[in-house]
Amino acid sequence: MTDNVKKLPLPSFGLWRKSRQKRVPLSFDLEITARCNNRCRHCYINLPPGDRSAREKELTGAEIDKLAGDAVELGALWCLITGGEPLLRRDFTDIYMILKKKGLLVSLFTNAVLVDDRHIELLRAFPPREVEVSVYGATRETYERVTGCPGSYDAFIRGVDKLAESGICLRFKAMALQSNIHEIPLIEKFCRQHTDEYFRYDPLLHLRFDGDEERNKQIKTERLTPEQIVELEQSDPERAGKLEIECNRIRVTSSSYQTETRLFYCGAGRESFHVSYDGKFRLCSSLWHPDTLYDLRQGTLREAWYDFVPRIRNIRSEDPELQQKCRQCTIINLCMWCPAHAHLETGRMDAWVDYFCRVAHARARAAKMEMESVK
């Protein structure tokens, strides 16, 4: 954290705390491992499946049981099991049932490569809210270029087929990469053939939470250019329409916003939170700045939610570049910038990020051209 970033007293803390005690329905993401059977080129978190250090740090079943109980007491209704690859946990069934027995609506993110008949039997007997599968390519060549694992494509197909045939609510997502952008239409076609639920893609690649420089270089080579992102988004009428609406909605409407020093304007920590595989409470999955992590092994979820969250959301910055380039910008609503992403990019939560800025301006130009073409 730089000298420009300040954690100030929260003047309305009592009111904020009182409002939180109204038990607004909450959701939380539970990252049960950082290990993964794939070695995806773009992944911001994955560690080797046999990483002993990572495995030893993972929350135990007993710790997850307590966490889930505390979350329900705070008003949690939904839980997303994520990773890494959750199915790597030998006690996955036990963890899944702990959450279900708490009455939580449980979702699962998986790459489907490890799905077997035991998992299908479990999910049929105790249905999840949905299972969302990551799709890295529509062909073996592209899929395995992304995952870095020979044989992963065939295992992925087997897993998806099992899930699709089971009747479980199945959804798909894809990260748009340089390695698979040529197959996005084929990926979407594949997904539509396997489910009636939605398919989504994301062009934003996060840098590594552990700051691994070599892996970050690889992630940056996989990022789409601003022009590629715009072209991809414009090819999707629904997405293009939403961006046009956003372009017309000028966010900076008053001098009060232009002089605002608070960093957090997103929904992080309002109705949801994230817990890492080693028990670190975070306001969102992308927020890894050390000053924004709360160790649940040394404290309580109630303290994290009622005391820690408001202090983080009140972090402020007077960085002149941020004030001049972002606070004055009328298209910041088209930008991928946020304190969490800024930290991953630069080590600072209040830093301007050139790549995000170029994407926002490319989106604005495209939306403007589209509007002019229909006049």
C-alpha positions in Angstrom: 0.0 0.0 0.0 1.4 3.4 -1.0 1.5 6.6 1.0 -1.5 7.8 -1.0 -3.7 5.0 0.3 -5.3 5.7 3.6 -7.5 3.7 5.9 -9.6 6.3 7.7 -12.0 6.0 10.6 -15.5 5.0 9.5 -17.8 7.8 10.8 -21.0 5.9 10.1 -19.8 2.6 11.4 -22.6 2.1 13.9 -25.3 2.7 11.2 -23.5 0.4 8.8 -23.2 -2.3 11.4 -26.9 -1.9 12.4 -28.0 -2.3 8.7 -25.9 -5.4 8.3 -27.7 -7.0 11.2 -30.9 -7.0 9.2 -29.6 -10.3 7.8 -29.5 -9.4 4.1 -29.3 -12.7 2.2 -25.6 -13.4 1.6 -23.6 -15.6 -0.7 -20.0 -16.7 -0.4 -17.4 -18.4 -2.6 -15.4 -21.2 -0.9 -12.1 -22.0 -2.6 -11.3 -25.4 -1.2 -8.0 -25.8 -3.0 -5.5 -23.8 -5.1 -4.3 -27.1 -6.7 -5.4 -28.1 -10.2 -4.9 -31.1 -12.4 -4.5 -28.7 -15.4 -1.7 -26.2 -16.0 -3.7 -23.6 -17.9 -1.7 -20.8 -19.5 -4.0 -18.1 -18.2 -4.8 -19.2 -14.7 -4.2 -16.8 -11.8 -4.2 -19.3 -9.0 -3.4 -22.9 -10.0 -0.7 -24.8 -8.2 0.5 -28.4 -9.1 -1.9 -31.2 -8.0 0.7 -32.7 -5.8 1.9 -29.5 -4.1 2.3 -30.7 -0.5 2.6 -27.2 1.0 -0.6 -26.1 -0.7 -2.4 -29.2 0.4 -1.3 -28.8 4.0 -2.6 -25.2 4.1 -6.1 -26.2 2.9 -9.1 -25.8 5.2 -10.0 -29.0 6.9 -13.5 -30.5 6.8 -14.0 -29.4 10.5 -12.9 -25.8 9.7 -15.3 -25.7 6.7 -18.1 -27.1 8.9 -17.6 -24.2 11.3 -17.2 -21.6 8.6 -20.5 -22.8 6.9 -22.4 -22.7 10.2 -21.1 -19.2 11.0 -22.0 -18.1 7.4 -25.6 -19.4 7.8 -25.9 -17.6 11.1 -25.0 -14.3 9.3 -27.7 -15.0 6.7 -25.9 -16.9 4.0 -28.1 -18.8 1.5 -25.8 -19.6 -1.4 -22.3 -21.1 -1.5 -20.0 -21.6 -4.6 -17.4 -24.3 -4.3 -14.4 -23.3 -6.4 -10.7 -23.7 -6.6 -8.2 -24.6 -8.2 -10.0 -27.8 -9.1 -12.4 -28.8 -6.3 -12.6 -32.4 -7.3 -8.9 -32.9 -6.5 -9.9 -32.9 -2.8 -10.2 -36.5 -1.6 -12.8 -35.4 0.8 -14.8 -33.5 -1.7 -18.0 -35.5 -1.0 -17.7 -34.8 2.7 -17.2 -31.0 2.1 -20.2 -31.0 -0.4 -22.4 -32.7 2.2 -21.3 -30.4 5.0 -22.6 -27.4 2.9 -25.8 -29.1 1.8 -26.6 -30.2 5.4 -26.4 -26.5 6.4 -29.3 -25.8 4.1 -27.1 -23.9 1.6 -27.8 -23.7 -2.1 -24.6 -25.0 -3.5 -23.0 -24.4 -6.9 -19.8 -26.0 -8.2 -17.1 -24.7 -10.6 -15.1 -27.4 -12.2 -13.1 -28.2 -15.4 -15.0 -31.6 -15.5 -11.8 -33.5 -16.3 -12.0 -35.5 -13.0 -15.8 -36.1 -13.0 -16.6 -39.8 -12.5 -19.6 -41.9 -11.7 -19.2 -41.3 -7.9 -19.6 -37.6 -8.4 -22.6 -38.0 -10.7 -24.2 -40.3 -8.1 -23.6 -37.6 -5.4 -24.9 -34.7 -7.5 -28.0 -36.7 -8.5 -28.8 -37.6 -5.0 -28.2 -34.1 -3.6 -28.6 -31.7 -6.6 -26.5 -28.6 -6.7 -28.0 -25.2 -7.7 -25.8 -25.6 -10.9 -22.5 -27.0 -12.1 -20.5 -24.6 -14.2 -17.8 -26.0 -16.4 -14.8 -24.2 -17.9 -14.3 -24.8 -21.6 -10.8 -24.0 -23.0 -11.3 -25.1 -26.6 -13.6 -27.0 -29.0 -10.8 -29.1 -30.4 -8.2 -31.3 -28.8 -5.3 -29.2 -30.2 -6.6 -25.9 -28.8 -7.9 -27.4 -25.5 -4.7 -29.0 -24.6 -2.6 -26.1 -25.7 -4.4 -24.1 -23.1 -4.4 -26.7 -20.3 -0.8 -28.0 -21.0 -2.0 -31.5 -20.2 -2.0 -34.3 -22.9 -5.2 -36.4 -22.6 -7.1 -33.7 -20.8 -9.5 -33.1 -23.7 -10.8 -36.7 -23.8 -11.3 -36.6 -20.1 -13.1 -33.3 -20.3 -15.5 -34.7 -23.0 -16.2 -37.7 -20.8 -16.9 -35.5 -17.8 -19.2 -33.1 -19.7 -21.1 -36.0 -21.2 -21.7 -37.5 -17.8 -22.9 -34.2 -16.4 -25.1 -33.5 -19.4 -26.7 -37.0 -19.3 -27.3 -36.7 -15.5 -30.0 -34.0 -15.7 -28.0 -31.7 -13.4 -28.2 -28.0 -14.1 -25.2 -27.5 -16.3 -23.7 -24.2 -17.4 -20.5 -23.3 -19.3 -18.0 -20.5 -19.3 -14.9 -19.7 -21.4 -12.0 -17.4 -21.0 -11.3 -15.7 -24.3 -7.6 -16.1 -25.0 -5.2 -15.7 -27.9 -4.9 -19.5 -27.9 -8.7 -20.0 -28.4 -10.2 -16.8 -29.8 -10.4 -18.5 -33.2 -12.6 -21.2 -31.7 -15.0 -19.0 -29.7 -17.9 -19.7 -32.1 -17.2 -23.4 -32.0 -16.9 -23.3 -28.2 -20.3 -21.7 -28.0 -21.8 -24.2 -30.4 -20.4 -27.1 -28.3 -21.9 -25.6 -25.1 -25.3 -25.0 -26.7 -25.3 -28.7 -27.8 -24.8 -29.8 -24.2 -27.2 -27.6 -22.2 -30.1 -25.3 -22.6 -28.6 -23.1 -19.8 -26.4 -20.1 -20.6 -22.9 -19.9 -22.0 -20.7 -16.9 -21.0 -17.2 -15.8 -21.8 -14.8 -13.4 -20.2 -12.0 -11.5 -21.9 -10.4 -10.3 -18.6 -7.4 -12.3 -17.6 -6.3 -11.7 -14.0 -2.6 -11.7 -13.2 -1.3 -14.2 -10.6 -2.3 -13.7 -7.0 1.2 -15.0 -6.0 2.9 -12.5 -8.3 4.8 -15.2 -10.2 6.6 -13.1 -12.9 7.1 -15.9 -15.4 3.5 -17.0 -15.2 2.3 -13.3 -15.5 4.3 -12.9 -18.7 2.5 -15.9 -20.1 -0.9 -14.6 -19.0 -0.1 -11.3 -20.7 0.7 -13.1 -24.0 -2.7 -14.7 -23.8 -4.6 -11.4 -23.3 -6.7 -10.1 -26.2 -5.9 -6.7 -27.6 -8.6 -4.0 -26.9 -9.5 -4.3 -30.6 -10.0 -8.0 -30.3 -12.1 -7.6 -27.2 -14.4 -5.1 -29.0 -14.7 -7.3 -32.1 -15.7 -10.3 -29.9 -18.2 -8.3 -27.9 -19.7 -6.7 -31.0 -20.2 -10.1 -32.5 -22.6 -10.9 -29.6 -25.7 -8.7 -30.1 -26.9 -9.0 -26.4 -23.5 -8.0 -25.0 -23.0 -5.2 -27.6 -26.4 -3.8 -26.7 -25.6 -3.7 -23.0 -22.3 -2.0 -23.7 -24.1 0.6 -25.8 -26.4 1.3 -22.9 -23.4 1.6 -20.6 -21.8 4.0 -23.0 -24.9 6.3 -22.9 -24.9 6.2 -19.1 -22.4 8.8 -18.1 -21.2 7.9 -14.6 -19.4 11.1 -13.7 -22.3 13.5 -13.1 -21.1 15.7 -10.3 -18.0 17.3 -8.9 -18.4 15.3 -5.7 -17.5 12.1 -7.6 -14.6 13.7 -9.3 -13.1 14.6 -6.0 -14.1 11.3 -4.3 -11.2 9.5 -2.6 -12.8 6.2 -1.7 -11.5 3.3 -3.8 -14.3 0.8 -3.5 -17.4 1.6 -5.5 -18.1 -2.0 -6.5 -20.3 -4.5 -4.7 -17.4 -6.3 -3.0 -18.2 -7.1 0.6 -21.8 -5.8 0.3 -23.8 -9.1 0.0 -21.0 -11.6 -0.6 -17.5 -12.6 0.4 -14.8 -15.1 -0.6 -12.7 -17.5 1.5 -9.4 -18.8 0.1 -8.2 -22.4 0.4 -6.0 -21.4 3.4 -8.8 -19.6 5.3 -8.2 -16.0 4.2 -11.4 -13.9 4.1 -11.6 -11.5 1.1 -14.2 -9.1 -0.1 -14.1 -10.6 -3.6 -12.2 -13.3 -5.4 -9.8 -10.9 -7.0 -8.8 -8.9 -4.0 -5.4 -10.1 -2.8 -3.7 -7.0 -1.3 -2.2 -8.1 2.0 -4.0 -5.3 3.9 -7.3 -6.6 2.7 -6.9 -10.2 3.9 -8.4 -11.4 7.2 -7.2 -14.7 8.6 -10.3 -16.7 9.7 -8.0 -19.1 11.6 -7.0 -16.2 13.9 -10.4 -14.5 14.1 -14.1 -15.0 13.4 -16.3 -14.6 10.4 -18.6 -12.3 12.4 -15.7 -10.0 13.1 -14.5 -10.1 9.5 -18.0 -9.3 8.2 -19.0 -6.6 10.7 -15.7 -5.0 11.6 -13.2 -5.7 8.8 -15.3 -5.2 5.7 -16.4 -1.6 6.5 -12.8 -0.7 7.2 -11.6 -2.0 3.9 -14.5 -0.4 2.0 -13.5 2.9 3.5 -9.9 2.8 2.2 -9.2 6.0 0.4 -6.5 7.4 -2.0 -5.4 10.8 -3.1 -3.2 9.6 -5.8 -3.1 12.4 -8.4 -2.9 10.2 -11.4 -5.9 8.2 -10.3 -7.9 11.4 -9.7 -6.9 13.0 -13.0 -7.2 9.9 -15.3 -10.0 7.9 -13.7 -12.2 10.2 -11.5 -12.5 12.7 -14.4 -13.3 10.0 -17.0 -16.8 9.9 -18.4 -16.5 6.3 -19.6 -15.2 4.7 -16.5 -18.3 2.5 -16.5 -16.8 0.7 -19.6 -13.6 0.1 -17.8 -12.3 -3.1 -16.2 -10.5 -1.1 -13.5 -11.0 -1.8 -9.8 -8.8 -1.7 -6.7 -8.4 -5.5 -6.8 -7.3 -5.6 -10.5 -5.1 -2.6 -10.1 -3.2 -4.3 -7.3 -2.7 -7.5 -9.3 -1.4 -5.4 -12.2 0.8 -2.9 -10.3 1.1 -3.9 -6.7 -1.1 -0.9 -5.8 -4.8 -0.6 -5.3 -4.9 3.0 -6.4 -2.8 2.8 -9.7 -4.0 3.7 -13.1 -3.7 0.8 -15.6 -3.0 1.5 -19.2 -4.5 -1.8 -20.6 -7.8 -1.3 -18.9 -8.0 2.3 -20.1 -7.3 1.3 -23.7 -10.1 -1.4 -23.5 -12.6 1.2 -22.2 -11.8 3.7 -25.0 -12.0 1.0 -27.6 -15.4 0.0 -26.3 -16.6 3.6 -26.3 -15.4 4.1 -29.9 -17.2 1.0 -31.1 -20.5 1.9 -29.3 -20.3 5.4 -30.8 -19.8 4.0 -34.3 -22.7 1.6 -33.8 -25.0 4.4 -32.7 -24.0 6.6 -35.6 -24.6 3.8 -38.1 -28.3 3.4 -37.0 -29.1 7.2 -37.2 
